[in-house]
Amino acid sequence: MEKIKAVQIVKPGELRIIEMDKPQIDEVNNVLVKIRASGICGSDVGIYKGSNAAATYPRVIGHEIVGEVVETGYGASKVKAGDRVIIDQVTSCGHCYACRHGRPNVCQNLKVRGVHIDGGYREYMAVPDRDCYLIPEGLSYQDAVLIEPTTIAVQACSRAQLTAEDELLILGCGALGSRMLSIAKLHGCKIIVADVVDEKLAEAKANGADYTINLLKEDIEEKCREYTTDAYGPTVSIDCACTKDSLGTLIRVTGNAGRVITMGFSVTPTEVTNFGITSKELDIRGSRLQNRKFQEVIDLIKEGKVDLNGKSSHTFPFTEAQAAFDFNDTHDPSIRKIVLMMP
């Protein structure tokens, strides 16, 4: 059988370029996609470092997956050979409680491409045509990987029930925080962005944030009171940083009756108190992956409401994945989104 190259995390801290069988289409996975690009996400880094509690090993990682359809089989009607597509990373059972209630992204039997089953750091994938979405014309493969983190932002804002009257705090302004800002702006609310890197904060301000807070230089609680109406504090806070202290910080600064959205997968214990939540009657809501949000994001791009052009910052050949992960570990302030490009 023909072999293809792939990037596999054998175990935490061990990355290898391996050979695996080239996938074949069948009745279920009826579309063969030649992968063109796949992004590096914080959760990919977590799998590499062993801090992602959901991952299983060994694993071909990568869930921000774009490519070109090269073959279709029986029942495939959504896409055809030559189409440029992005692949939904979520697979679900369709019959558990979560699925029956329209939340397949937290299916009891959830399997995420690149986490529980092999993902996009390889030359070809076979997937069902229902999981393929057409990339808008004019958007490069390199930048198209950002459709996926944008779906994550849409999901989080949906979970937050964000409205124009809200005053939103986004904690962290990396690739995810930047996408969160772009989606939150569409809701018309006041937005505060907090980070530790001045360059990222300046970029957030240029991209529509009303206020910014440098966590290393300013007191976040004091600034949140200053920047919100009647010193109330944010009515919605979204954690795009997932540091050891971020959840506790957001519980502390969010105003009464507010919503705190947590998205990270860290298993490091963090200190929060019942009083901090109960005294304000806060809603602490998880937001995981995305719930069929790809077409929504693609439509926003087509309508000119979301612009992903030039939003990725660095590329590496996918066979140089180790160098890409090492560079990511430098925390260079220029890093926004690192993309592995396929031959």
Contacts in CASP RR format, 6 or more apart in sequence:
PFRMAT RR
TARGET T0000
AUTHOR 0000-0000-0000
METHOD contacts of the structure
MODEL  1
MEKIKAVQIVKPGELRIIEMDKPQIDEVNNVLVKIRASGICGSDVGIYKG
SNAAATYPRVIGHEIVGEVVETGYGASKVKAGDRVIIDQVTSCGHCYACR
HGRPNVCQNLKVRGVHIDGGYREYMAVPDRDCYLIPEGLSYQDAVLIEPT
TIAVQACSRAQLTAEDELLILGCGALGSRMLSIAKLHGCKIIVADVVDEK
LAEAKANGADYTINLLKEDIEEKCREYTTDAYGPTVSIDCACTKDSLGTL
IRVTGNAGRVITMGFSVTPTEVTNFGITSKELDIRGSRLQNRKFQEVIDL
IKEGKVDLNGKSSHTFPFTEAQAAFDFNDTHDPSIRKIVLMMP
1 21 0 8 1.000
1 22 0 8 1.000
2 21 0 8 1.000
2 22 0 8 1.000
3 19 0 8 1.000
3 20 0 8 1.000
3 21 0 8 1.000
3 22 0 8 1.000
4 19 0 8 1.000
4 20 0 8 1.000
4 21 0 8 1.000
4 22 0 8 1.000
4 122 0 8 1.000
4 123 0 8 1.000
4 124 0 8 1.000
5 17 0 8 1.000
5 18 0 8 1.000
5 19 0 8 1.000
5 122 0 8 1.000
5 123 0 8 1.000
5 318 0 8 1.000
5 319 0 8 1.000
6 17 0 8 1.000
6 18 0 8 1.000
6 19 0 8 1.000
6 20 0 8 1.000
6 60 0 8 1.000
6 118 0 8 1.000
6 121 0 8 1.000
6 122 0 8 1.000
6 123 0 8 1.000
7 15 0 8 1.000
7 16 0 8 1.000
7 17 0 8 1.000
7 18 0 8 1.000
7 60 0 8 1.000
7 61 0 8 1.000
7 121 0 8 1.000
7 122 0 8 1.000
7 318 0 8 1.000
7 319 0 8 1.000
7 321 0 8 1.000
7 340 0 8 1.000
8 15 0 8 1.000
8 16 0 8 1.000
8 17 0 8 1.000
8 18 0 8 1.000
8 58 0 8 1.000
8 59 0 8 1.000
8 60 0 8 1.000
8 61 0 8 1.000
8 121 0 8 1.000
9 15 0 8 1.000
9 47 0 8 1.000
9 48 0 8 1.000
9 55 0 8 1.000
9 57 0 8 1.000
9 58 0 8 1.000
9 59 0 8 1.000
9 60 0 8 1.000
9 61 0 8 1.000
10 16 0 8 1.000
10 57 0 8 1.000
10 58 0 8 1.000
11 57 0 8 1.000
11 58 0 8 1.000
12 47 0 8 1.000
12 48 0 8 1.000
12 49 0 8 1.000
12 50 0 8 1.000
12 57 0 8 1.000
13 48 0 8 1.000
13 49 0 8 1.000
13 50 0 8 1.000
15 48 0 8 1.000
15 321 0 8 1.000
15 322 0 8 1.000
15 325 0 8 1.000
17 319 0 8 1.000
17 321 0 8 1.000
18 60 0 8 1.000
20 60 0 8 1.000
20 118 0 8 1.000
20 122 0 8 1.000
22 123 0 8 1.000
22 124 0 8 1.000
23 29 0 8 1.000
23 32 0 8 1.000
23 124 0 8 1.000
23 125 0 8 1.000
23 126 0 8 1.000
24 32 0 8 1.000
24 126 0 8 1.000
25 31 0 8 1.000
25 32 0 8 1.000
25 71 0 8 1.000
25 72 0 8 1.000
25 73 0 8 1.000
25 126 0 8 1.000
26 126 0 8 1.000
27 74 0 8 1.000
27 75 0 8 1.000
28 128 0 8 1.000
29 126 0 8 1.000
29 127 0 8 1.000
29 128 0 8 1.000
30 72 0 8 1.000
30 73 0 8 1.000
30 74 0 8 1.000
30 75 0 8 1.000
30 76 0 8 1.000
30 126 0 8 1.000
30 128 0 8 1.000
30 129 0 8 1.000
31 69 0 8 1.000
31 71 0 8 1.000
31 72 0 8 1.000
31 73 0 8 1.000
31 76 0 8 1.000
31 79 0 8 1.000
31 126 0 8 1.000
31 127 0 8 1.000
31 128 0 8 1.000
31 129 0 8 1.000
31 132 0 8 1.000
32 69 0 8 1.000
32 70 0 8 1.000
32 71 0 8 1.000
32 72 0 8 1.000
32 124 0 8 1.000
32 125 0 8 1.000
32 126 0 8 1.000
33 65 0 8 1.000
33 67 0 8 1.000
33 68 0 8 1.000
33 69 0 8 1.000
33 70 0 8 1.000
33 85 0 8 1.000
33 87 0 8 1.000
33 124 0 8 1.000
33 125 0 8 1.000
33 126 0 8 1.000
33 127 0 8 1.000
33 132 0 8 1.000
34 67 0 8 1.000
34 68 0 8 1.000
34 69 0 8 1.000
34 70 0 8 1.000
34 123 0 8 1.000
34 124 0 8 1.000
34 342 0 8 1.000
35 65 0 8 1.000
35 66 0 8 1.000
35 67 0 8 1.000
35 120 0 8 1.000
35 122 0 8 1.000
35 123 0 8 1.000
35 124 0 8 1.000
35 125 0 8 1.000
35 342 0 8 1.000
36 66 0 8 1.000
36 67 0 8 1.000
36 68 0 8 1.000
36 84 0 8 1.000
36 141 0 8 1.000
36 341 0 8 1.000
36 342 0 8 1.000
37 66 0 8 1.000
37 67 0 8 1.000
37 141 0 8 1.000
37 142 0 8 1.000
37 144 0 8 1.000
37 145 0 8 1.000
37 315 0 8 1.000
37 339 0 8 1.000
37 340 0 8 1.000
37 341 0 8 1.000
37 342 0 8 1.000
38 62 0 8 1.000
38 64 0 8 1.000
38 65 0 8 1.000
38 66 0 8 1.000
38 120 0 8 1.000
38 121 0 8 1.000
38 145 0 8 1.000
38 318 0 8 1.000
38 339 0 8 1.000
38 340 0 8 1.000
38 342 0 8 1.000
39 62 0 8 1.000
39 64 0 8 1.000
39 145 0 8 1.000
39 312 0 8 1.000
39 337 0 8 1.000
39 338 0 8 1.000
39 339 0 8 1.000
39 340 0 8 1.000
40 324 0 8 1.000
40 325 0 8 1.000
40 328 0 8 1.000
40 337 0 8 1.000
40 338 0 8 1.000
40 339 0 8 1.000
40 340 0 8 1.000
41 62 0 8 1.000
41 63 0 8 1.000
41 64 0 8 1.000
41 148 0 8 1.000
41 149 0 8 1.000
41 175 0 8 1.000
41 176 0 8 1.000
42 176 0 8 1.000
43 52 0 8 1.000
43 63 0 8 1.000
43 115 0 8 1.000
43 265 0 8 1.000
44 61 0 8 1.000
44 62 0 8 1.000
44 63 0 8 1.000
44 114 0 8 1.000
45 325 0 8 1.000
45 328 0 8 1.000
46 52 0 8 1.000
46 55 0 8 1.000
46 265 0 8 1.000
47 55 0 8 1.000
47 59 0 8 1.000
47 61 0 8 1.000
47 114 0 8 1.000
47 115 0 8 1.000
48 61 0 8 1.000
48 325 0 8 1.000
51 265 0 8 1.000
51 266 0 8 1.000
51 267 0 8 1.000
51 268 0 8 1.000
52 115 0 8 1.000
52 265 0 8 1.000
53 265 0 8 1.000
53 267 0 8 1.000
54 112 0 8 1.000
54 115 0 8 1.000
54 116 0 8 1.000
54 265 0 8 1.000
55 115 0 8 1.000
55 116 0 8 1.000
56 115 0 8 1.000
56 116 0 8 1.000
59 114 0 8 1.000
59 115 0 8 1.000
59 118 0 8 1.000
59 119 0 8 1.000
60 114 0 8 1.000
60 118 0 8 1.000
60 119 0 8 1.000
60 120 0 8 1.000
60 121 0 8 1.000
60 122 0 8 1.000
61 114 0 8 1.000
61 115 0 8 1.000
61 119 0 8 1.000
61 120 0 8 1.000
61 121 0 8 1.000
62 113 0 8 1.000
62 114 0 8 1.000
62 119 0 8 1.000
62 120 0 8 1.000
62 121 0 8 1.000
63 89 0 8 1.000
63 112 0 8 1.000
63 113 0 8 1.000
63 114 0 8 1.000
63 115 0 8 1.000
63 119 0 8 1.000
63 120 0 8 1.000
63 148 0 8 1.000
64 89 0 8 1.000
64 145 0 8 1.000
64 146 0 8 1.000
64 148 0 8 1.000
64 149 0 8 1.000
65 86 0 8 1.000
65 87 0 8 1.000
65 89 0 8 1.000
65 113 0 8 1.000
65 119 0 8 1.000
65 120 0 8 1.000
65 125 0 8 1.000
65 145 0 8 1.000
65 148 0 8 1.000
66 84 0 8 1.000
66 85 0 8 1.000
66 86 0 8 1.000
66 87 0 8 1.000
66 135 0 8 1.000
66 141 0 8 1.000
66 144 0 8 1.000
66 145 0 8 1.000
66 147 0 8 1.000
67 84 0 8 1.000
67 85 0 8 1.000
67 86 0 8 1.000
67 87 0 8 1.000
67 141 0 8 1.000
68 82 0 8 1.000
68 83 0 8 1.000
68 84 0 8 1.000
68 85 0 8 1.000
69 79 0 8 1.000
69 80 0 8 1.000
69 81 0 8 1.000
69 82 0 8 1.000
69 83 0 8 1.000
69 84 0 8 1.000
69 85 0 8 1.000
69 132 0 8 1.000
70 81 0 8 1.000
70 82 0 8 1.000
70 124 0 8 1.000
71 81 0 8 1.000
72 79 0 8 1.000
72 80 0 8 1.000
72 81 0 8 1.000
72 129 0 8 1.000
75 129 0 8 1.000
76 129 0 8 1.000
77 129 0 8 1.000
78 129 0 8 1.000
78 130 0 8 1.000
78 132 0 8 1.000
79 85 0 8 1.000
79 129 0 8 1.000
79 132 0 8 1.000
79 134 0 8 1.000
83 132 0 8 1.000
83 134 0 8 1.000
84 134 0 8 1.000
84 135 0 8 1.000
84 141 0 8 1.000
84 144 0 8 1.000
85 132 0 8 1.000
85 133 0 8 1.000
85 134 0 8 1.000
85 135 0 8 1.000
86 132 0 8 1.000
86 133 0 8 1.000
86 135 0 8 1.000
86 144 0 8 1.000
86 145 0 8 1.000
86 147 0 8 1.000
86 148 0 8 1.000
86 294 0 8 1.000
87 113 0 8 1.000
87 120 0 8 1.000
87 125 0 8 1.000
87 127 0 8 1.000
87 131 0 8 1.000
87 132 0 8 1.000
87 133 0 8 1.000
88 131 0 8 1.000
88 132 0 8 1.000
88 133 0 8 1.000
88 292 0 8 1.000
88 294 0 8 1.000
89 112 0 8 1.000
89 113 0 8 1.000
89 114 0 8 1.000
89 115 0 8 1.000
89 119 0 8 1.000
89 148 0 8 1.000
89 289 0 8 1.000
90 104 0 8 1.000
90 105 0 8 1.000
90 107 0 8 1.000
90 110 0 8 1.000
90 112 0 8 1.000
90 113 0 8 1.000
90 289 0 8 1.000
90 290 0 8 1.000
91 110 0 8 1.000
91 111 0 8 1.000
91 112 0 8 1.000
91 113 0 8 1.000
91 117 0 8 1.000
91 131 0 8 1.000
92 98 0 8 1.000
92 99 0 8 1.000
92 104 0 8 1.000
92 105 0 8 1.000
92 107 0 8 1.000
92 109 0 8 1.000
92 110 0 8 1.000
92 111 0 8 1.000
93 99 0 8 1.000
93 107 0 8 1.000
93 108 0 8 1.000
93 109 0 8 1.000
94 100 0 8 1.000
94 104 0 8 1.000
94 107 0 8 1.000
96 107 0 8 1.000
96 108 0 8 1.000
96 109 0 8 1.000
97 108 0 8 1.000
98 104 0 8 1.000
98 106 0 8 1.000
98 107 0 8 1.000
98 108 0 8 1.000
99 107 0 8 1.000
99 108 0 8 1.000
102 291 0 8 1.000
103 291 0 8 1.000
104 110 0 8 1.000
104 291 0 8 1.000
104 292 0 8 1.000
105 155 0 8 1.000
105 288 0 8 1.000
105 289 0 8 1.000
105 290 0 8 1.000
105 291 0 8 1.000
106 288 0 8 1.000
106 289 0 8 1.000
110 116 0 8 1.000
111 117 0 8 1.000
112 289 0 8 1.000
113 119 0 8 1.000
113 120 0 8 1.000
113 125 0 8 1.000
113 127 0 8 1.000
114 120 0 8 1.000
114 121 0 8 1.000
119 125 0 8 1.000
121 318 0 8 1.000
121 321 0 8 1.000
121 340 0 8 1.000
123 342 0 8 1.000
123 343 0 8 1.000
133 147 0 8 1.000
133 294 0 8 1.000
133 295 0 8 1.000
133 298 0 8 1.000
134 298 0 8 1.000
135 141 0 8 1.000
135 144 0 8 1.000
135 147 0 8 1.000
135 298 0 8 1.000
136 298 0 8 1.000
136 301 0 8 1.000
136 302 0 8 1.000
138 309 0 8 1.000
139 301 0 8 1.000
139 308 0 8 1.000
139 309 0 8 1.000
140 309 0 8 1.000
141 341 0 8 1.000
142 312 0 8 1.000
142 315 0 8 1.000
142 339 0 8 1.000
142 341 0 8 1.000
143 308 0 8 1.000
143 309 0 8 1.000
143 310 0 8 1.000
143 311 0 8 1.000
143 312 0 8 1.000
144 308 0 8 1.000
145 312 0 8 1.000
145 337 0 8 1.000
145 339 0 8 1.000
146 175 0 8 1.000
146 179 0 8 1.000
146 308 0 8 1.000
146 311 0 8 1.000
146 312 0 8 1.000
146 337 0 8 1.000
147 294 0 8 1.000
147 297 0 8 1.000
147 298 0 8 1.000
147 301 0 8 1.000
147 308 0 8 1.000
148 290 0 8 1.000
148 294 0 8 1.000
149 175 0 8 1.000
149 176 0 8 1.000
149 179 0 8 1.000
149 337 0 8 1.000
150 179 0 8 1.000
150 182 0 8 1.000
150 183 0 8 1.000
150 297 0 8 1.000
150 300 0 8 1.000
150 306 0 8 1.000
150 308 0 8 1.000
151 290 0 8 1.000
151 293 0 8 1.000
151 294 0 8 1.000
151 296 0 8 1.000
151 297 0 8 1.000
152 176 0 8 1.000
152 179 0 8 1.000
152 263 0 8 1.000
152 287 0 8 1.000
152 289 0 8 1.000
152 290 0 8 1.000
153 176 0 8 1.000
153 177 0 8 1.000
153 179 0 8 1.000
153 180 0 8 1.000
153 182 0 8 1.000
153 183 0 8 1.000
153 184 0 8 1.000
154 183 0 8 1.000
154 290 0 8 1.000
154 293 0 8 1.000
154 296 0 8 1.000
154 297 0 8 1.000
155 287 0 8 1.000
155 288 0 8 1.000
155 289 0 8 1.000
155 290 0 8 1.000
155 291 0 8 1.000
155 293 0 8 1.000
156 180 0 8 1.000
156 238 0 8 1.000
156 261 0 8 1.000
156 263 0 8 1.000
156 287 0 8 1.000
157 180 0 8 1.000
157 183 0 8 1.000
157 184 0 8 1.000
157 187 0 8 1.000
157 238 0 8 1.000
158 291 0 8 1.000
158 293 0 8 1.000
159 261 0 8 1.000
159 285 0 8 1.000
159 286 0 8 1.000
159 287 0 8 1.000
160 166 0 8 1.000
160 168 0 8 1.000
160 236 0 8 1.000
160 238 0 8 1.000
160 259 0 8 1.000
160 261 0 8 1.000
160 285 0 8 1.000
160 287 0 8 1.000
161 259 0 8 1.000
162 168 0 8 1.000
162 184 0 8 1.000
162 187 0 8 1.000
162 189 0 8 1.000
162 236 0 8 1.000
163 187 0 8 1.000
163 189 0 8 1.000
164 187 0 8 1.000
164 188 0 8 1.000
164 189 0 8 1.000
165 189 0 8 1.000
165 235 0 8 1.000
166 187 0 8 1.000
166 189 0 8 1.000
166 190 0 8 1.000
166 234 0 8 1.000
166 235 0 8 1.000
166 236 0 8 1.000
167 189 0 8 1.000
167 190 0 8 1.000
167 192 0 8 1.000
167 227 0 8 1.000
167 228 0 8 1.000
167 229 0 8 1.000
167 232 0 8 1.000
167 233 0 8 1.000
167 234 0 8 1.000
167 235 0 8 1.000
167 236 0 8 1.000
168 184 0 8 1.000
168 189 0 8 1.000
168 190 0 8 1.000
168 191 0 8 1.000
168 192 0 8 1.000
168 234 0 8 1.000
168 235 0 8 1.000
168 236 0 8 1.000
168 237 0 8 1.000
168 238 0 8 1.000
169 192 0 8 1.000
169 193 0 8 1.000
169 194 0 8 1.000
169 224 0 8 1.000
169 233 0 8 1.000
169 234 0 8 1.000
169 236 0 8 1.000
169 237 0 8 1.000
169 238 0 8 1.000
169 250 0 8 1.000
169 253 0 8 1.000
169 254 0 8 1.000
170 177 0 8 1.000
170 180 0 8 1.000
170 181 0 8 1.000
170 184 0 8 1.000
170 191 0 8 1.000
170 192 0 8 1.000
170 193 0 8 1.000
170 194 0 8 1.000
170 209 0 8 1.000
170 237 0 8 1.000
170 238 0 8 1.000
170 240 0 8 1.000
171 194 0 8 1.000
171 195 0 8 1.000
171 237 0 8 1.000
171 238 0 8 1.000
171 239 0 8 1.000
171 240 0 8 1.000
171 241 0 8 1.000
171 246 0 8 1.000
171 249 0 8 1.000
171 250 0 8 1.000
172 193 0 8 1.000
172 194 0 8 1.000
172 195 0 8 1.000
172 200 0 8 1.000
172 240 0 8 1.000
172 241 0 8 1.000
173 181 0 8 1.000
173 193 0 8 1.000
173 194 0 8 1.000
173 195 0 8 1.000
173 197 0 8 1.000
173 200 0 8 1.000
173 201 0 8 1.000
173 203 0 8 1.000
173 204 0 8 1.000
173 240 0 8 1.000
174 195 0 8 1.000
174 200 0 8 1.000
174 240 0 8 1.000
174 336 0 8 1.000
175 336 0 8 1.000
175 337 0 8 1.000
176 240 0 8 1.000
176 263 0 8 1.000
177 193 0 8 1.000
177 240 0 8 1.000
178 200 0 8 1.000
178 203 0 8 1.000
178 204 0 8 1.000
178 207 0 8 1.000
178 311 0 8 1.000
178 336 0 8 1.000
180 238 0 8 1.000
180 240 0 8 1.000
181 191 0 8 1.000
181 193 0 8 1.000
181 204 0 8 1.000
181 207 0 8 1.000
181 208 0 8 1.000
181 209 0 8 1.000
182 207 0 8 1.000
182 306 0 8 1.000
182 307 0 8 1.000
183 306 0 8 1.000
184 191 0 8 1.000
185 191 0 8 1.000
185 207 0 8 1.000
185 208 0 8 1.000
186 300 0 8 1.000
186 305 0 8 1.000
186 306 0 8 1.000
189 236 0 8 1.000
190 210 0 8 1.000
190 211 0 8 1.000
190 227 0 8 1.000
190 228 0 8 1.000
191 208 0 8 1.000
191 209 0 8 1.000
191 210 0 8 1.000
191 211 0 8 1.000
192 209 0 8 1.000
192 210 0 8 1.000
192 211 0 8 1.000
192 212 0 8 1.000
192 213 0 8 1.000
192 223 0 8 1.000
192 224 0 8 1.000
192 227 0 8 1.000
192 228 0 8 1.000
192 234 0 8 1.000
193 201 0 8 1.000
193 204 0 8 1.000
193 205 0 8 1.000
193 209 0 8 1.000
193 211 0 8 1.000
193 212 0 8 1.000
193 213 0 8 1.000
194 212 0 8 1.000
194 213 0 8 1.000
194 214 0 8 1.000
194 215 0 8 1.000
194 220 0 8 1.000
195 201 0 8 1.000
195 204 0 8 1.000
195 212 0 8 1.000
195 213 0 8 1.000
195 214 0 8 1.000
195 215 0 8 1.000
195 241 0 8 1.000
196 214 0 8 1.000
196 215 0 8 1.000
196 216 0 8 1.000
197 333 0 8 1.000
198 214 0 8 1.000
199 333 0 8 1.000
199 334 0 8 1.000
200 333 0 8 1.000
201 209 0 8 1.000
201 212 0 8 1.000
201 213 0 8 1.000
201 214 0 8 1.000
202 212 0 8 1.000
204 212 0 8 1.000
205 212 0 8 1.000
210 227 0 8 1.000
211 223 0 8 1.000
211 227 0 8 1.000
213 220 0 8 1.000
213 223 0 8 1.000
213 224 0 8 1.000
213 227 0 8 1.000
220 249 0 8 1.000
220 253 0 8 1.000
221 252 0 8 1.000
221 253 0 8 1.000
224 233 0 8 1.000
224 234 0 8 1.000
224 253 0 8 1.000
225 231 0 8 1.000
225 232 0 8 1.000
225 233 0 8 1.000
228 234 0 8 1.000
232 255 0 8 1.000
232 256 0 8 1.000
233 253 0 8 1.000
233 254 0 8 1.000
233 255 0 8 1.000
234 253 0 8 1.000
234 254 0 8 1.000
234 255 0 8 1.000
234 258 0 8 1.000
235 254 0 8 1.000
235 255 0 8 1.000
235 257 0 8 1.000
235 258 0 8 1.000
235 259 0 8 1.000
236 254 0 8 1.000
236 258 0 8 1.000
236 259 0 8 1.000
236 260 0 8 1.000
236 261 0 8 1.000
237 250 0 8 1.000
237 253 0 8 1.000
237 254 0 8 1.000
237 258 0 8 1.000
237 259 0 8 1.000
237 260 0 8 1.000
237 261 0 8 1.000
238 261 0 8 1.000
238 263 0 8 1.000
239 246 0 8 1.000
239 247 0 8 1.000
239 250 0 8 1.000
239 260 0 8 1.000
239 261 0 8 1.000
239 262 0 8 1.000
239 263 0 8 1.000
239 264 0 8 1.000
240 263 0 8 1.000
242 262 0 8 1.000
242 263 0 8 1.000
242 264 0 8 1.000
242 265 0 8 1.000
242 266 0 8 1.000
244 266 0 8 1.000
244 268 0 8 1.000
244 270 0 8 1.000
245 270 0 8 1.000
246 270 0 8 1.000
247 260 0 8 1.000
247 262 0 8 1.000
247 270 0 8 1.000
247 272 0 8 1.000
247 284 0 8 1.000
248 270 0 8 1.000
248 271 0 8 1.000
248 272 0 8 1.000
250 260 0 8 1.000
251 260 0 8 1.000
251 272 0 8 1.000
251 273 0 8 1.000
251 276 0 8 1.000
251 277 0 8 1.000
251 282 0 8 1.000
251 284 0 8 1.000
252 276 0 8 1.000
254 260 0 8 1.000
254 280 0 8 1.000
254 282 0 8 1.000
255 280 0 8 1.000
255 282 0 8 1.000
256 280 0 8 1.000
256 281 0 8 1.000
256 282 0 8 1.000
257 280 0 8 1.000
257 281 0 8 1.000
257 282 0 8 1.000
258 280 0 8 1.000
258 282 0 8 1.000
258 283 0 8 1.000
259 282 0 8 1.000
259 283 0 8 1.000
259 285 0 8 1.000
260 282 0 8 1.000
260 283 0 8 1.000
260 284 0 8 1.000
260 285 0 8 1.000
261 285 0 8 1.000
261 286 0 8 1.000
261 287 0 8 1.000
262 284 0 8 1.000
262 285 0 8 1.000
262 286 0 8 1.000
262 287 0 8 1.000
263 286 0 8 1.000
263 287 0 8 1.000
263 288 0 8 1.000
276 282 0 8 1.000
277 284 0 8 1.000
297 306 0 8 1.000
300 306 0 8 1.000
301 307 0 8 1.000
301 308 0 8 1.000
311 336 0 8 1.000
311 337 0 8 1.000
312 336 0 8 1.000
312 337 0 8 1.000
312 338 0 8 1.000
312 339 0 8 1.000
313 334 0 8 1.000
313 335 0 8 1.000
313 336 0 8 1.000
313 337 0 8 1.000
313 338 0 8 1.000
314 324 0 8 1.000
314 327 0 8 1.000
314 334 0 8 1.000
314 335 0 8 1.000
314 337 0 8 1.000
314 338 0 8 1.000
314 339 0 8 1.000
315 338 0 8 1.000
315 339 0 8 1.000
315 340 0 8 1.000
315 341 0 8 1.000
316 323 0 8 1.000
316 324 0 8 1.000
316 327 0 8 1.000
316 338 0 8 1.000
316 339 0 8 1.000
316 340 0 8 1.000
316 341 0 8 1.000
317 340 0 8 1.000
317 341 0 8 1.000
317 343 0 8 1.000
318 340 0 8 1.000
318 341 0 8 1.000
318 342 0 8 1.000
318 343 0 8 1.000
321 340 0 8 1.000
324 338 0 8 1.000
324 340 0 8 1.000
327 335 0 8 1.000
327 338 0 8 1.000
328 335 0 8 1.000
328 338 0 8 1.000
END
